[in-house]
Amino acid sequence: MELNIGIDVGGSHIDICKVNINNYKLEILDSFDITYYYKPIDLINKIIDNLFKLDLAGYEKINIGIALPGIVNTKKNYCIKCPNLKYFKEIDFNKIFFKKINKIFKGNIDLYVLNDANAGTIGIYKKFFNKFNLYNKDIVYLVIGTGIGSGAIINNKIVLGADYSAFELGHTKVYYPKTNYKNNLTKCGCGSFNCIETFASAKSLTDLFNNKYHKNYKGLKEIIQNEKYSKYKILFNDFAFYLALLINNIILTVNPYYIFIGGKIVLSLNYFKEKLFYFLKQNVKMIKINKEYFNKRIVFLKPFNNINEYNILGSAFAKDFI
Ligand SMILES: [Zn+2]
């Protein structure tokens, strides 16, 4: 028998789940908050503690997938950098993991460490495989919250790239003024300027509103609760415009069968859906964007209240897509 474990590491929270790979049911083994100073070795110890709680004697094989919020060399299980976790930098997970696990389990163990948006893409592919008949179909996933995460499955494999930066669509650019540039640039968390996530993420919309009206809101939800629609309508129009440009670029690079859009921004879908359709129709000229395309090929996914099922499922199934 095989034991499958999926782990979703966020910037402030970790979920460790046992995954039934036949019916995709998740059993939460551990769920806890972390800080910027959480260490990779603490995560390894947590995983081992949780494995101890299970009866390992019944298993011949353990498959563990870890989704991390950063840049990962998945082929080597090597974490290059997670911007929101200080110590998740240049970490060889094979080294620190197998040193510990080999002491408690003698059977076969597979470990897969991957970027969380890539894990989410795999999770969505598995979850919706039957519903959307995804066999041999390319998909792109965008998760829009604080930033924009993204991933793609092409020819039945997750796209990793030579430097592990493939499908970092949030850091592609759609506008970069050549002249008078200092006044027209917006700095991005990656260190560059004018990345699309500085215009089209929940955080960027909040920042834009706060700057314009000299406010101090923590998020979009607060703005919607406290301000008049007429005041924040323009934010969502701008958001729809930039998202339409991004989708145009996705269609013209990969032309996927489906573009899945998830994350907290989907809670505000009513504020930007019509405009997004309008801008897509205006901007995408190589193919016809009609209502049918829009409603069938661009799929909005409601965000989760608790654990991110797609990231967990995807990390447990990573072995089939690498
Ligand atoms: Zn960037």
Boltz pocket constraint, residues with backbone or C-beta under 6 A from the ligand:
constraints:
  - pocket:
      binder: B
      contacts: [[A, 170], [A, 171], [A, 188], [A, 189], [A, 190], [A, 191], [A, 192], [A, 193], [A, 195]]
      max_distance: 6.0
